[in-house]
Amino acid sequence: TFDYNQTGSANVSLVGAKDITAFVVGHDEAKVAFKDGVITVSGLDAGNYTLNVTTVPEEGFTASSILVDFTVNKIDVNLTVEADNVNVGETTTIKVYGFGIVKVRVGVNTYTINCTGVGYLVLSFDAGTHNVTADFEGDKNLNPAQAKTTFTVSKLASEIVITTGEAIEGSDLDVTVEIANATGIVAINGANITLKDGKA
């Protein structure tokens, strides 16, 4: 038994034989070699196999064969996901490190990335903390994997600037209010003032 993308090996002791022949039953793609008393097998996908080994006898001996069952195991894959913290109005870059088809879930939405080392999603989100889950379903040689992360989209800070005109006794005072990154209603001394483009 050995892992996918590795070479399996076993020691062979010969008595009355000068060599062996060996092959994986039904799998011509397998690479089988015998050298210095060690038989090696490689080039197979994950799965269950049978190795046929037959001796090349010395004089006075007859050939013998043996069937050996073995398994090539699936391997784990390294899957990671990262996401940038941003402010409202900015895009978030989600990076997925892995290989194969990966499904990325953010909230109720699911996106699909074909990763060849690293894959990217560039998206916009509302303010708040968002959970990201990346899932690789696995394939014939790789086990399933999952990775998670979170990122935050922050609201922009409002900066208030109030300027006044010249104060003249008995006259109204002109007041200008500027609030960056804000719209809506602002109250000053009980009076509601409507902002437009951050100004009133």
Steps between C-alpha positions, in 0.01 A plus 500: 500500500626846410371849422406642160789669318747286694688178421415178679775248571553155651798276561509171309712198598580260217566131561561288190429799277730739319245773428129584503244648265221712644202705385187660645201301382286698254708818523758542228565857614666377820878522516647188660872442553718247682856579605729386781230292662245782509186519287351847443161611367394849393284691251161398640194692609353439845323164520539127562730292281654155460867441421593182313856381574656199320849360556754430228634168636854377516583166349330219687219722629156581362340844471252606763258791515335698775224762503538790743216742571591860587336840536595846379354751746346838421699790642401815687511835323604829659210745469509851649288811451578864577292819473586868542332732747371808316279805538151546355522575130822302453527153345612199701755258351451139607801277430470121490819292502456145368441293189185396317142625515432685826161633608517817709202591717457853634177538692223351283695536174726232350771560241713248307875534440726275293821516703840430346695599808303813584160637396341841557158651558462880498161603640316778683313446827290698746645616831545227760695182571475233232580127526679324214504121451700334222420136413693259277289192429798278429568286194627154414838571661440779754295505821235770561616813681348810659640837609335797673569863574318825579536859384350833600356778289519814716278805483678820409559749784313831469695822545298805601616850401290803610579847367317826579475836337557834671288539812293821498279582797132474415565311174485130413830317507592300191619151594644245253512135606715250309495132594721280287362161391148576624152569367165542672383719789723668760363671810662822630355649819173318436470609138505231230714587200510295181844409362563483127839376379622531858408870533219705654 
